[in-house]
Amino acid sequence: MSVIVRLATPLRAAAGGNATLSIDAPDLATLTREIADRYPELAARVLRDGEFGRFVNVFIDGEDVRFFSADGDLSGKRTVEILPAMSGGAVAPLPEQSARREHEVFGSFIDETIGIVARQTRDTVSFAVGSPSREALELVGADDLTATVLQREGASALGYGITEGEPELRAVVAAGASARGLETDASEVLISAGALQAIDLACRVYLRPGDAVVVESPGFANALSAFRNHGATVLEVPVDGEGLDVGEASRLIRRSGARPRMFFVVPNFQNPSGETLSLARRESLLALAASHDAIVVEDDPYGLLRYRGADLPPLASLGSRVDVVSIGTFSKTFLPGLRVGWAIAATDTIRRMTKVKQTMDSSTGTLAQRIVLEFHRRGGVEAHVGRLRELYRHKQERARTALAREFAGTGVTWNDPDGGFYFWVRLPRGVDARKLLDVALEEGVAFVPGQAFAIDRDHSNALRFSISAPSPERIDEGVRRLRRAFDRVA
Ligand SMILES: Cc1ncc(COP(=O)(O)O)c(C=O)c1O
């Protein structure tokens, strides 16, 4: 049985920016214990000796906790409100960090894992990174593209650019989207510093502290942190074989009392689960968002990397009453280090995103944009993406075969995505992915543990397995090493 804990504004930073917390607790003692375990910084501010201290006022369905029943029974109760007491000096003294008026900020455990892998001195097969393989990067001929741009355009390729992006590149992006069923033109395109910046711009344009964002769980860690850094409450909804479970989203929204402002999905070959949002779910997600007057952000870095089956229409093309921001990137099919991505949205949204981008970086790097453009001007992009599909399709098959060979009969399971870079691998009950990672690094193999992709939900016995970087032979070797590591911890 869960209660909604509502936090007054001064307390939210101590709870990861959340305005509300949903906590399973049959009684007060469990509630305070859960707060202490899950939100230690908040506990430091509202609890003393395991109970709510005098420096806060706590109301349970409007009733002051001091007059609440002695056994603390919360059955039938819905809301616990925590407010700083008006007398006696606000809330308890802040922990040292907050005393310096710094609020908590969130990063990405994916990036941290990749950092850990990069620091390894022993030979390591990395199933951790989600970036294109070396041979994919070399396919594009970056040196020639760069030399051509610099020789032809000289210093102008190194000057500031227009905030919205190079006009011709905006037209290239619009044409690519139109070809995939999202009819648009350059005026609805903003070129961003990668998809990540586009996500952050959408947050800045749409979110206010305390707003709720509905996300997939497991979900793209960097986006989850972006929402939290903007003070949003994150509502994590399970993903199954059809992507985000929209029915469950509706139930969770109702139960939590949250008012969602944004739905965020990675509709194709999701990071980290590899799952794809079915057409029926795309439609019901849009309907659910419309019923809450919320916007939808679809982030689709992997849509072009489909190895089997037919493409599904972008959410923005499905004609609904909600605003949809469609985010894309050249990172997975071209060069991630150039940091060029985009957002497609209604012109008014693009105008607002442009304004906030002006306070961040003024414009995406001019040289990087022109290198992307030069690649497109030369033609052959379709053929290039076709080669990438073949490359990764082969790796995906190799990984599937290797996993089946090495993990038969172990209780380890994995899904079967139709594209993209990732498998979601589930470990038997009791095998913790972080502990497995420690041992795996000793064996010379890496992945990202499931914990990286959640805030409150438990994905500790799952891991993201990326096929993108290692060669097919290294995939075989890496999976053998992973089996050795598994045998040491299982
Ligand atoms: C779902 C998703 N969105 C965004 C990104 C980052 O894209 P970019 O490099 O364009 O910022 C990634 C990269 O891993 C991703 O998986």
The ligand as a MOL file (V3000), in Angstrom:
LIG
                    3D

  0  0  0     0  0            999 V3000
M  V30 BEGIN CTAB
M  V30 COUNTS 16 16 0 0 0
M  V30 BEGIN ATOM
M  V30 1 C 18.3310 7.2330 -26.5070 0
M  V30 2 C 19.5270 8.0970 -26.7190 0
M  V30 3 N 19.3730 9.4150 -26.8210 0
M  V30 4 C 20.4230 10.2270 -27.0070 0
M  V30 5 C 21.7070 9.7170 -27.0790 0
M  V30 6 C 22.8390 10.6610 -27.2130 0
M  V30 7 O 22.8910 11.1680 -28.5100 0
M  V30 8 P 23.8770 12.3250 -28.8990 0
M  V30 9 O 25.2400 11.7400 -29.0260 0
M  V30 10 O 23.3560 12.7730 -30.2180 0
M  V30 11 O 23.7990 13.3780 -27.8610 0
M  V30 12 C 21.9190 8.3540 -26.9710 0
M  V30 13 C 23.2820 7.8110 -27.0010 0
M  V30 14 O 23.6000 6.8290 -26.4140 0
M  V30 15 C 20.7910 7.5230 -26.7840 0
M  V30 16 O 20.9150 6.2030 -26.6690 0
M  V30 END ATOM
M  V30 BEGIN BOND
M  V30 1 1 1 2
M  V30 2 1 2 3
M  V30 3 2 2 15
M  V30 4 2 3 4
M  V30 5 1 4 5
M  V30 6 1 5 6
M  V30 7 2 5 12
M  V30 8 1 6 7
M  V30 9 1 7 8
M  V30 10 2 8 9
M  V30 11 1 8 10
M  V30 12 1 8 11
M  V30 13 1 12 13
M  V30 14 1 12 15
M  V30 15 2 13 14
M  V30 16 1 15 16
M  V30 END BOND
M  V30 END CTAB
M  END
